[in-house]
């Protein structure tokens, strides 16, 4: 996945059409301690990624697709 530039926008100006809600994690482990919000401390945010028309949500969920923040080499 190429680097993603997050640009703030109003929710009404964003079009969510045929998208996969993809989780973003800090590390590849996808685990951490449970915080008071109910999320893992490894979890960052959910990002809406556009999908091709031939795919559906089940396609990506079945594969466990997630993004990871930039790893330091």
Helices and strands as residue ranges (DSSP letters): G 11-13, E 19-25, E 43-50, H 57-62, E 67-68
